[in-house]
Amino acid sequence: MLYFSSDGAEVDALSRELSAAGIPCEVRHGPFPEGMFPQDSYAELWIVHERDCHRALMLCVELGVGFAKRPRKLPTFDD
């Protein structure tokens, strides 16, 4: 498993990016364990071939997606 999120659209988008890069993967959906998150379900992104794991991780970092998503910077204002 490379990544999981309660945002299925985010997982699907990452899956498309990996597939476009020639990295076979699959999305699995399921319920969170009870009490883990308030949402009812989540999606997992699995890499099919272990040999592609490093490439998948590096692509996530390059794109700033999945586990490598950068926090949104809030604008700073001078007082």
RAFEN-V841077 format. One record per run of one state. SS is the DSSP state (H for helix, E for strand, - for the rest). FROM is the first residue (numbers start at 1). LEN is the number of residues. If there is no record, write none. Layout:
[[SS & FROM & LEN] [SS & FROM & LEN]]
This chain:
[[- & 1 & 2] [E & 3 & 3] [- & 6 & 2] [H & 8 & 13] [- & 21 & 4] [E & 25 & 7] [- & 32 & 9] [E & 41 & 7] [- & 48 & 2] [H & 50 & 14] [- & 64 & 2] [H & 66 & 3] [- & 69 & 11]]
